[in-house]
Amino acid sequence: MTRMGDAPIIGMPAQMDPGSNTQYLSRNYPDAVDSAGGMPIILPLLAAAESMRSTAEGLDGILLTGSNSDLEPSLYGARRSDQCGPAQPLRDQMDFFLLDIAFKHKIPVLAICYGIQSLNAFCGGSLIQDIPSFLDTPVRHHDLKSGNPAVHKIEIYSGSVLEQIAGGTEVMVNSTHHQSIERTGKNLEVIARAPDGVIESVCYASRNQWILGVQWHPEKNFCCDIFSRKLFEFFLAHCRAAREE
């Protein structure tokens, strides 16, 4: 791949609804990466993900996007509940493939919504398959109208990378998910929760590997929210640093 100037190349898997043959991705993701100084590349979901290896290994960063599908429960050793939505196997496969590449080559990762869930499963963790069935909570986690408006606060752990980005320990976020992390995967640290205890952010506990997962959608708020903008800018800064090592 050819770089334009010093812009880090950021790979993003496409979305593909269960039962559909159409692949797509909201422009919010590439727009946010571009505005933060990166070169966004949308990666197709292929039956043979291995054919993407040379492309994936040449990335400076990986942005795991959201998805309208749910992760296949067998991937984290669980039986499917009645409330679990349909999976998209090609997307599950692509996320795991990209994460394998990221860990082997120490490529920075920003994992958003479905992305934080696939990250957690890849690392050996498990998921709550449906928050309303698991937890009686007044927090509006699955607010389908939550495009840009923030609907609930998150409580950020003091001293975490997220506190550094947010400049504090409380911030409001949007929310459009019905699943979340249950048991955290190996070497993943919880760094933010909703008021009801639902995990909202994790990071990878290694100085040699920068990985951050968030359960909300900062790409939707990039143009109007300083915290969302800083999150992408912080990610791009680490992509540049990793490339120069």
N, C-alpha and C positions, 0 to 999 in steps of 0.2 A: 504494500500500500504506500502511496505517496502522500507525505504530509504537506500541508499548506502552512508554511512558516514553522513556528514552534508549537502549533496547536496539537495537544494530545488527541490521539484517535480513541474514541469511546464507542465500544460495541454495545448494542442494545438488542435483545431478542424481540422479534415481532410478537404480536398477540394473535391468537387463533381460537375463536369460540368453539366449544365442543359441538361436534356435528356439522361444522362449517368447513368449507374448502378455501375460505378467504382469509388471507393474512393481512394484518394492518397494524398501525401504531399511531396513537394520538400524537399530533405535532407538538404537544406540550413537552414531551421528552426531548426530542432533538432541538427544539427552540431553547430550552433551558440549558442544555449542554453547549450549544452554539453561543449563547449570550454569556456564559461563564468562561468562554475561551477555548472550548474544545471542538473537535471535528466529529460530529455524530455519524455513526454507521449503523444502519438497521440490518440485523442479521436474520435471514429467513429460517423458518423451522423446517429442517430437512429430515427425512426418514433416516438418513445416514449422517448423523451429526459429525462423525469423524471426518467427513469431507471438508468441514470447516476448520480443521485443526490449524493449518498454516495461517489462515486469516485470524483466528482467535489468538494464536501465539504472538501475532504482530500488534495486538492491541496494547494501548497504554493504560486503559481503564475499562471496566465492565460495569454497565448500569443494568441491573436486573429490574425490569419493568413490572407493572401490575398485570393482572390477567382477570378475565371474567370466568375463568375456570378455577376449580379447587384442586389442590395437589392430591394425587392418588394416595389414599391412606396406607396402602401396602408399602409405600416407599418409606414410611416411618413406623412400620410394624404394627399397624392398627387395622381393625375391621371397620368397614364403611358403616357410618350411622345413617339413619334415614334423612337426617338434616344436612348431610354433606352433599355439596353440589357435584355436577359431572366434572370429570377431569379431561384435560387435553394432553394426551401422552406425548405428542411432539414437543409441547412446551416444557413439560416435566423433564424430558430427556435433554433438551437444549440447555436448561438452567443447570442441571447436574454436570453436563459436559463443560459448560463455561466455568463453573466453579472449580472443577478439576483442573482446568487450565490455569485459572487464577491462582490456586494454591501452589501448583507446581512451579509457576513462573513469577510468583509474588506480585501479581497484577492487582492494583487497588480495585475494590468493589463497593459500589453503592447499591443496596438492595431495597426496593420500594414495594410495600404492601405484599402482594403475592411473592415478590422477590425475597422479602425477609423470611417468609414461610418456607420457601424452597431452600434458602440458605440454612435455616435451622434443621430441616429434614436431612439435608446433605451432610451436616455435621453430626448427625445421629440423634437429634432431638425429635420431639413429637409436637402435634398440633391439637388445639381445641377445635373440633370439627364444626361446631356451631355455638357461638358465644351465648345467645339467648337460652339455649337448651342446657348450657353448662352453668350459667351464672345469672342470678336475678340482679339486674343492675339498671339504674336509671340513665347510665351513660349511653349516648347515641353513637354506638360504634358503626352500625350499618345504616348510615344516612345517605341514601342514594341521591339526595339533592345537595349533598355536600361537595360541590365542585370547588369553588373558591372559599366560601365562608367556613370559618373555623367553628366547630360545634362542641368541642370539649377541651379541657386543658390536659396537659401531661406534666408529670412530676419528674424532673430530671435529676439524676444522681449527682451530688456534688463531687467535683474533681474529675468528671468524665469529659470525654471529647465533645459530647453534645452540649455540656454546659459551656465549654469554650466557644462553641459555635453560636449558641443562643444568647450568651452573655447573662445567664441566670438559670434558675432551677425550675421555673414554671413558664409554660408557653401554651398558646392555644393552637390546635391543629384541626384540619378537616378529617373526615373519617367515613370510609365506604367499604368496610370489611365485616364479614360475619365469622371469620376464623382468626385465630391468633396462636402465638407460641404457647405451648403447655410446658413441656420439659425442654430446657435449653440444651442445644447441642454442645459437643465437646469444644472447650476453649472459647465459647461465646459468653460474654458478660452482659447481663441486663443493665442498661444505663438509663432507662426511663419507663415509667408505668402510667397508666390512666389512674384516676382516683379510685376506681374499683379494683385495682391490682392487675388489670390486663397489661401484658408486656407490650410496650410501644417502641422500644428501640434496644438493639444489642450491638456490641462491637466485638471484634475478634481480639482476644487477649494475646497479642504477640507484637513485639516491636518491629519484627521483620515483615509483617503483613498487615496492610491497612484495609479493614473491612468494616463498613457501617451499614446496619439495617434499620429501616424506619417503617412503621406500620401505616403511616399516613401518606398523603400524596403531595410532596413539596413542589413537584413539577407544575401542579395546577395553580399554585400560588406564587410562582417564581417572580412574576412581573409586579406583584403588589405587596409582597411580604419580605421584609429584610431577612428574617430568619431562614426562609426557604432559599433566598438568593445566596446567603452565606454558606448554606449547606452544600450547594452545588459548587460554589467557588472553592470551598475547602476541599471537596472531592477532587476537583481539577488540579489544585495545587499539589496534592499528593500524587496524582498521576504524573505530573511533570517531574516531581522529585524522584519517583520510582524509575522513570525512564532514564534519568541522568545517572543513576547508580551503576 
